[in-house]
Every structure is written in structure tokens, then in C-alpha cells.
Amino acid sequence: MSSTSLLPENLKERVLAALGFSSPPAVSLEGLTRLYQVWCQRVPFDNVRKLVNLQQPKRGPLPGSGGEDYLEGWLKHRAGGTCWAGSNALYCLLRDLGFEAERCIATMLAAPHLPPNHGSVRVRVGEAYYLVDTAILCGEPILLTESGASEVSHPAWGIQAQTQDGYWYVNWRPLHQPTGFECRFDRFGAEHEEYRDRYEDTRGWSPFNYQVNARTNRGDEVIGLAFGNAVTLHGDGSIEIREVDDAERRRILLEDFGMSEELVNQMPADRPTPPPPGSHTAAAAES
């Protein structure tokens, strides 16, 4: 690895090959679009490695804290990671490919008055900026237009983006809330140390510490698991939600996501997700 590279050269080559590239994508909008399209179809957003790590007595850093560990884990197990890990890994890959990428700090507005809780990536191509998000997985880069409005039109993974009060907001469809909610992009240009620390801060409580959550695009659909349900956002706009047991969750990860038996066999059973510490719900439960 050269002094300016973020990933070992051999790793970058193996990742590109696994993504289906015989040569690196061009440093252009077409190259960025192709790379992100393939990432959305092959690199899932999921918490499987994190769940395995959290049950171990000697846990060490959370999995995927560095780009190299994240991508080696994906190559070995076909598992991805949650937002801080996935965004950092995609950032590292893009930078090493020559793209002008930067890490973002954002807030998934699942409830009012939340602190920043989401990592993402912004890329400059020419004079334009684009978001490529490893959790939203919207199939193509989101253009941050001067007009303050943008969209990705697709019945399953489409999004709408707009500016308000100086911030970009992206309305998307989480699998546990497919009617949609917004993600606010707070600032751009975060360093790896902040990502690492924010990721580590999720060790005590996170919605991704207790139950399997996984999401990827397959063909013209979004498939995944969310809080005890298997969810499919179909290409015709319809939604399928069904409750699944532990055996079915594991089958989906093995057969539909292609994760390794070695990893899935280590995964703990789902546990109910407690309310966030300090929340009104937690206080009510304690009273």
C-alpha cells in the first residue's frame, strides 16, 4: 500500500473483480454510477458481523471499523456492515480509484430531535456533487442540484431529495418503515477518527444491536430483513412483509444474500430491541 493509498492494491483489485469489473471504472459520472449500481446489488447494508462481535467476550474494535477489514469481511462472508463502516469502506475505495470523495455526517430522522446518527459519502464529479449512500442503496448517485431538488425514480428504491434551511433532506424507504422518512445531511468532510468514534459509540445501544437487519437490491427489487420481518419492495411498487422465525432468517441470509455458513452459524438469535437509554419510552418502562 503506497503512502497515499487507503487500501492495499491487491485488496482493491480483488474487490473490483468481485464487483464484476475487469478494469477500474473511469473517474467520471458514468464510472461512479456503474460502481454504485453494482455496490447496491452486491454489498448489503447489514448488521450480521456486528451482532456476532457484540456477543463475544473479547470483542475488540467493531467489525468494519477500517475500510480494509470491512472489504475483507465482505469478500470472505458476503456480509456488509452498518452505515459508519460501509460509508468509510466505500469512501476508501472511491478515493483509491481517484474519485474526489468525502465522508458525510447525517441524521436519520426516525424521531424528533435526534443527534447525528448516520454516515454517508459525497463525491464531486466536475462541478457537481453526488451522494452515494451505503444504507439507502438507491441504485444511482443522488445529484445535489443547484435548484435544491433531486430524485431517483424507481418503484422500489426511489428517493426524493430537497434542500430546507440550508440542509439536504433525502426521503427514502427503510424496510421497517416503507412509507418513508427523511435523512438530513448535516455536514461534509468528516475524518476517519470521527467515524470510528461514532461507530464505537453505538456499542452500548443501537437499533442494530439486537435483531438482524439486512438490505440489498436484487434485480428490480429491494429485499431484506428488519426487526423480525422479511420485507420485499417489489419493482411494481408493491410491498410484501412477512414475519419470519430464526431458521428462516438464517436461510434468507445464506440463500438470498449469499452470506457464508461460517458467519451465519455464529449469529445469535434475535432479541427484542429495547428503547434508547434516556428516551421517554425507556423512562416509562422503568417507572
Number of C-alpha atoms within 10 A of each C-alpha: 10 8 5 8 13 19 21 12 13 9 16 20 16 15 17 16 13 13 16 12 15 10 9 14 18 14 14 14 18 10 14 21 18 17 24 21 18 16 21 24 20 21 24 25 25 26 24 26 23 22 23 19 20 18 13 9 7 8 12 9 13 20 25 25 22 21 22 19 16 21 28 18 18 22 18 12 18 19 27 31 28 24 22 28 27 28 26 28 26 24 26 24 23 21 18 18 16 13 20 16 24 21 24 24 21 22 18 20 18 13 8 7 8 10 10 17 17 24 27 26 25 23 23 17 15 9 5 12 17 20 21 28 26 30 23 22 25 27 26 24 23 22 20 20 14 10 8 15 16 18 18 17 13 15 16 23 25 18 22 15 22 18 18 11 6 10 14 20 24 24 20 22 19 19 24 17 11 16 11 15 16 20 21 21 22 15 13 16 12 15 12 17 10 13 23 18 12 17 23 15 11 14 14 10 14 16 16 20 24 20 20 27 25 27 28 28 26 17 10 16 21 23 23 28 25 20 20 19 20 23 23 24 23 18 16 11 13 11 16 11 16 10 13 16 12 12 9 13 21 20 15 18 23 18 11 13 23 14 22 16 15 10 18 19 11 14 18 17 14 16 12 11 14 14 16 14 12 8 10 11 12 13 12 9 10 7 5
